[in-house]
C-alpha cells in the first residue's frame, strides 16, 4: 500500500506534466505493478545506502532515482528531478501512461525510485481467435444444413 508521501509525489509529477505541457500530456495513472518494483528498489537503496538504477522493467519505460541526507518531502524529489534535463525528459515523456513512486528511508537518508511505462493500466483485450472460429463453423454448418434441406425437399422428403 503506497504511503501518503508516495501518492503526493505521484500527484506532484502529474502537476508538473500539466504545467510543462504544450502538448496536453495526459496524467499518469498509478500502477500497482510498477509500485511493487519501485518499492523493492527504494528499499534496496535504503538498505545499501546509495542510489542505483534497477532497470527491472521488461517494457518500454523509464526510471528516476534520488537519495540523500535528510528526510525529504515529496516536492524535493520532484524538484530535483525536474532540474535534471535527463530526468525531466522522462517525467514529461508523452508516451508514458502509468507510473509509480517508492520512497524509503534509513539512518537519516531518504531514497526515491520512480518508474513509468507506456503500457496502459488496463490493456485492451486482444480479439480472440476462438469466437471467430466458432462463428465461421456455425455459418458453415448452417449452410450445409440448408443445402441438405433443399436436397431433401427436392427429393420429396420433409425438412
C-alpha positions in Angstrom: 0.0 0.0 0.0 1.6 3.3 -1.1 2.3 5.9 1.6 0.9 9.4 1.7 4.3 10.8 0.6 4.4 8.4 -2.4 0.9 9.3 -3.6 1.7 13.0 -3.1 4.9 12.6 -5.1 2.9 11.0 -7.9 0.4 13.8 -7.8 3.1 16.4 -8.0 4.6 14.7 -11.0 1.3 14.9 -12.7 1.0 18.6 -11.9 4.5 19.2 -13.4 3.3 17.3 -16.5 0.3 19.5 -16.8 2.2 22.8 -16.2 5.1 22.0 -18.6 3.0 20.5 -21.3 2.2 22.3 -24.5 1.1 19.0 -25.9 -1.6 18.3 -23.4 0.1 15.4 -21.7 -2.3 13.0 -20.0 -1.9 12.5 -16.3 -0.2 9.2 -15.4 -2.3 6.5 -13.8 -0.9 4.9 -10.7 0.3 1.4 -11.4 0.3 -1.2 -8.6 2.6 -3.4 -10.7 5.2 -0.6 -11.1 4.8 0.3 -7.4 5.8 -3.2 -6.4 9.0 -2.8 -8.5 9.9 0.7 -7.4 9.3 -0.1 -3.7 11.7 -3.0 -3.9 14.2 -0.7 -5.5 13.8 2.1 -2.9 14.1 -0.4 -0.1 17.3 -1.9 -1.6 18.8 1.6 -2.0 17.9 2.4 1.7 19.5 -0.9 2.7 22.8 -0.5 0.8 23.0 3.3 1.5 23.3 4.6 -2.1 21.3 5.3 -5.2 21.3 3.0 -8.2 19.2 2.2 -11.3 17.5 -1.2 -11.3 16.3 -1.4 -14.9 13.8 -4.1 -13.8 11.1 -3.2 -16.3 10.8 -5.5 -19.3 8.7 -3.0 -21.1 9.2 0.4 -22.7 9.8 2.6 -19.6 11.9 5.0 -17.8 13.2 5.4 -14.3 14.4 8.2 -11.9 16.1 7.6 -8.6 17.2 10.1 -5.9 18.5 10.0 -2.5 20.5 11.9 0.1 20.9 13.0 3.7 17.7 14.0 5.5 14.1 13.1 5.1 12.9 14.8 2.0 9.3 16.0 1.4 7.8 14.8 -1.9 8.3 18.2 -3.6 12.1 18.0 -3.0 12.3 14.8 -5.0 10.2 16.2 -7.8 12.1 19.5 -7.9 15.4 17.8 -8.2 14.2 15.5 -11.0 12.7 18.5 -12.9 16.0 20.4 -12.6 17.9 17.5 -14.3 17.4 17.5 -18.1 17.5 13.7 -18.4 15.1 13.1 -15.5 12.8 15.9 -16.7 12.6 14.3 -20.1 11.5 11.1 -18.5 8.9 12.8 -16.3 7.5 14.6 -19.3 7.6 11.7 -21.7 4.5 11.9 -23.9 4.4 8.1 -24.3 4.1 7.5 -20.5 0.7 6.1 -19.4 1.3 4.6 -16.0 3.8 5.3 -13.2 4.5 4.7 -9.5 7.0 6.0 -7.0 8.5 4.2 -4.0 10.1 6.1 -1.1 12.2 4.5 1.6 14.3 5.9 4.5 17.2 4.7 6.6 19.6 6.3 9.0 18.7 9.9 8.2 18.7 9.3 4.5 15.8 9.2 2.0 15.6 7.3 -1.3 13.0 7.5 -4.0 12.5 5.5 -7.2 10.0 6.5 -9.8 9.2 4.5 -12.9 6.8 4.8 -15.8 5.5 2.6 -18.6 4.0 3.2 -22.0 1.6 0.3 -21.3 -1.9 1.3 -20.2 -3.1 0.2 -16.8 -5.8 -1.9 -18.3 -4.7 -3.1 -21.8 -7.3 -3.6 -24.4 -8.1 -7.3 -24.7 -6.9 -8.9 -27.9 -9.6 -10.2 -30.2 -9.9 -13.9 -29.5 -9.5 -16.4 -32.4 -11.9 -18.8 -30.8 -15.1 -16.8 -31.2 -14.2 -16.1 -34.8 -13.6 -19.8 -35.5 -16.9 -20.8 -33.8 -18.8 -18.2 -35.8 -17.3 -19.5 -39.0 -18.0 -23.1 -38.1 -21.6 -22.2 -37.2 -22.0 -20.5 -40.6 -20.6 -23.5 -42.5 -22.8 -25.9 -40.6 -25.9 -23.7 -41.1 -25.1 -23.5 -44.9 -24.6 -27.3 -45.0 -28.0 -27.8 -43.2 -29.7 -25.5 -45.6 -28.2 -27.4 -48.6 -29.3 -30.7 -47.1 -32.9 -29.4 -46.6 -33.0 -28.3 -50.2 -31.8 -31.7 -51.4 -34.4 -33.5 -49.2 -37.2 -31.0 -50.3 -36.4 -31.6 -54.0 -36.4 -35.4 -53.3 -39.9 -35.0 -52.0 -38.9 -35.6 -48.4 -39.5 -33.3 -45.5 -37.0 -31.0 -44.0 
